[in-house]
Amino acid sequence: MSSWQGGPSWGPGDNGTPDWAALAEESAARARRKRWLMIGGGVLATAVVGAIVATAVVTTGGGKSDPAGSASKLPAPAELPEDTSAPAPSFSSVAPPPPPDPKEYITSADKDKAPITVDGFFPGKKLAMGDRVHTKGATGRTTDCATGTQGALGAVLAKNGCEQLIRATYSKDGVAVTVGIAVFDTEARAQKTVDQAAGGLASLSGAGVPTFCRGGTVCRRTTNSYGRYAYFTVGGFTDGTRVTAKDRDVFAVGDDLANFVFRQIHQRGRVQASQAAEAGL
């Protein structure tokens, strides 16, 4: 019998018995070749995938692509003009003058030119100081300063050249206080008046306030000055009760009015100083 083409190889003598050893060796060889092909294909695939990933990293790596090639692709920076028609800002090296001192405008009649009126110093019908509200009563103005005083104060005002005396009375809960402002030509005359003061201001009744602090009744008096103004208070009970150191209500009303007058005089200076600054004087 002739051998079958493509079939198994038969052993010597062609006795029909397969050469099992040769067949086993041939099968093993085929298995090895197949395995190497599979391994080789996997390595090749891995290499291809790796190359693709590497390429993706290089081309999409958030600005870390080829530094040599990318530099040439960036747009050229814009050039700034060397000359411009706009002028450069300039700053003065001279410091601005300090604002005028408000007191400078109330120390003498030469600068204190604002009108002097009762309503200018004592506006409205009531005066609120904190939680205390005082009702305004009678007011008065005179160029004969002595007529609004008691005792020796009139002579002191006249001797130092008092130009006018303005008074206003305020009351609260049975307590009344009259406050007076004496106007002088200079600060020195006002201060001298305070230093020589004796007697006191005469109380001003009317407009719902009865006569008080007259006929020898003990009342509280204060004397002070600011700029060319001397100011005084006299206060007590409207029923004629004598004032003692324990009567804090009388002290509170008197202190409120003295404080208020000081502020009004200072505000007068502030307004005139501001006007002078705006006018460049």
Secondary structure, 3 states (H helix, E strand, C coil): CCCCCCCCCECHHHCCCECHHHHHHHHHHHHHHHHHHHHHHHHHHHHHHHHHHHHHHHHHCCCCCCHHHHHHHCCCCCCCCCCCCCCCCCCCCCCCCCCCCHHHHCCECCCCCCCCCHHHHCCCCEEEECCEEEEEEEEEEECCHHHHEECCHHHHHHHCCCCEEEEEEEEECCEEEEEEEEECCEHHHHHHHHHHCCCEECCCCECCECCCCCCCCCCEEEEEEECCEEEEEEEEECCCCCCCCCCHHHHHHHHHHHHHHHHHHHHHHHHHHHHHHHCCC
